[in-house]
Amino acid sequence: MTPRLGVLVPLLLALGLLTAPAAGAADPAGVTADRTGAGPTKSLRLVVPRGYAGQTVRVTARLRAADGDPDADQEVRLQRHDGRRWRLLDAATTAADGTVSAPAVLGRRTERNRFRAVHTTPSRTLTTTRAVALRQRSSTLALAGQAQVRDGRAITLRVRWVSGNGEPVRGRVSLQRAVGRSWRTVATLRPDADGRATHRTTPFGRERWRAVGRGQAWVRGDTSDALAVRSIPPGDPVRLPAGAPAPRVALPGQPRAVGEGPNATATRIPDGVWADMVGKSWRAGCPVGRDGLRLVRTNYWDFDGYRRRGELVVNAAIVGKTLDVMRAIYDARLPIRHLYRVDRFGYSSSLNGADDHASMAADNTSAFNCRDVVGRPGRRSPHAQGRSIDINPWENPYRASFGWTPNTWWVQKSHPRVAWRSASHRMVRILTSRGFRWTYGTFDAHHFDGRRAVGTDRAPRPLACDGGVCH
């Protein structure tokens, strides 16, 4: 400090135009200087090296006198925070080099790795604090479990989490299942003192699981390898002919079956379902309204041999025979590839209703759809009445005005379980014996029309489409 500043600073302090630094203030380096006089008096420095949790380190405080030399034979208290309050770690007299030190084992929790040094003089107290940033250990998170199980039975997934030096890790673990290309958290596990946790699940089809451990102050997080789990289907998978094409539109598998057997039920259209139908399969001016429709939910066998649950909307007048048909199809173990409401495929401006082109290309079984005939714009489809059901359309093509759809490979080909080209096929016999007509035969093999009960009104006749087929 220059002589002029040496005179000016005390004068400004006396006039209150300059504020002196507070005694005992700590700087980022863990040094506290006492500057209550015209110049610094003592300084207190605290050093705690970084380390791993569980490692013993030396907590060292160094006290210097006003002239910068070590201040020996002075009491300094070393303290450690326990998460709630400061507790004494050691109280000692500084050595010739002005230091005192004590061992401390670093903990896993950041709030317990805070240390401070305190030195009290007759006129003031110097305090300096240090928070130690831990070095993170690596970790390994392992997931194990039964790779194959009979469908409907539960398995136990086992998690083990250890640090790089073999210590158990207790922390939050997200157990995730693959959904398409993403992962969805199914459960959050808390490993025990040994780093272990378990989860019971009932696999459905082919599943992939993984465990994700969140990193902590003392240990890095980790993600386990994916575990493939497969439930063996209770039914017989469909064996298709060599060269049979897969549907052009891929759909995810529907939820697993609910309850025993077909468990087919019918209800009025719920609000959420109706909201989804409006603007797709239903619009103002359709020949049947909400009160005249019913939602059918039923279990079915899929092409892989699993029991799934699907739904379709039909006219209330044929709901009873529809339930009979779905129960019989289930009991005969005749597979259905998908059973989504046609609203899933969105609106088609060319059909003026839900997109039946996409539904057929996905091999989706559906019923009510207030739309035009495929290939004949402006001509209302019999599906607009909710009395028609299309079953496995990919394997049972329809000859539209522009040709066969949704594919030509299956034309004139049959299959004992999923494709029919004659009235003697078991699927056709189930429907025709329960009040449905195989109206157009092999020209629209997947299409069936529900007949009204005898005596109520005239049985519906096939719509005339200039000699063609009204799909």
Buried (B, 14 or more C-beta within 10 A) or exposed (E): EEEEEEEEBEEEEEEEEEEEEEBBBBEEEBBBBBBBEEEBBBBBBBBBEEBBBBEEBEBBBBBBBBEEEBBBEBEBBBBBBEEEEBEEBBEBEBEEEBBBBBEBEBBBEBEBBBBBBBBEEEEEEBBBBBEBEBEBBEBBBBBBBBEEBEBBEEBEBBBBBBBBEEBBBBBEBBBBBBEEEEBEEBBEBEBEEEBBBEBEBEBBBEBBBBBBBEEBBBBBBBBBEBBEBBBEBBBEEBEBEEEBEEBBBEBEBBEBBEEEEBBBBBEEBEEEBBEBBEBBBBBEEBEBEBEBBBBBBBBBBBBBBBBBBBBBBBBBBBBBBBBBBBBBBBEBEBBBBBBBBBBBBEBBEEBBBBBBBBBBBBBBBBBBBBBBBBBBEEBBBBBBBBBBBBBBBBBBBBBBBEEBBBBEBBBEEBBEBBBBBEEEBEBBBBBBEBBBBBBBBBBBBBBBBBBBEEEEEEEBEBBEBEEBBBB
